[in-house]
Amino acid sequence: MTTIALITGANKGIGFETARHLAATGTTVLVGARDADRGKNAAAALSEAGADARFIPLDVTDADSIARAAADIDAEFGKLDILVNNAGIAGRLDGDGKPSSTALSTLREVFETNVFGIVALTNAVLRLLRRSEAARIVNVSSEVGSFAMTMDEDSPMWPMAAIAYPTSKTALTMVTAMYAKELWNTPIKVNAANPGYCATDLNANTGFRTAAQGAEVVARLATLPADGPTGTLWGYRWGATGADEYGILPW
């Protein structure tokens, strides 16, 4: 039976590369995007490369959009095997970018997409994921949300001062853990991915890793075997080398 994967924000960057990775395994990829033209173009590019890719209109901050997407997936496929919650925003920097200069409106905007939207979509398609023999949920989080790394003066995270994006990823990692606990005794595995500092539009393409490298982390968690982990933050470990370059990150 064909594996069906929904990837949000799949029209570019890590989301697009994740779709490409999963499509290479024979998975039908649903390219979730709020911009119809970009979503259709991304699906077309994947299809031209041999993928079974379909565009699905999806804005994770819009309840009606989420409901329509869930209904469309149910009507056409009757199930969902992989959910990759990749869509996210960095938010603007207010003033000098420090916590004391951050407007509440900025926090709300970032959390609306990076946290609330993920919960809303996951809840909407969970019944479809339960119909899968062994569904996988991957939330694209980040090392910037790690308490341990943030408070380590020798960590690359120490100089960071902005709070909107990092706190949204801290929240998302906990959201991941809570879903993992709810689904603990089911075949569904829920993990948070840390792609690493990848060059994408989110950071004006300043990252030192490629989107394809980041997508490898996401795709690995999306295709975990039955004995794979659940409830972890797993991925690229900044500064580590060799066999330690990838693994579970501290929370």
Secondary structure, 3 states (H helix, E strand, C coil): CCCEEEECCCCCHHHHHHHHHHHCCCCEEEEEECCHHHHHHHHHHHHHCCCCEEEEECCCCCHHHHHHHHHHHHHHCCCCCEEEECCCCCCCCCCCCCHHHCCHHHHHHHHHHHHHHHHHHHHHHHHHHHCCCCCEEEEECCHHHCHHHHCCCCCCCCCCCCCHHHHHHHHHHHHHHHHHHHCCCCCCEEEEEECCCECCHHHCCCCCECHHHHHHHHHHHHCCCCCCCCCCEEEECCCCCHHHCEEECCC
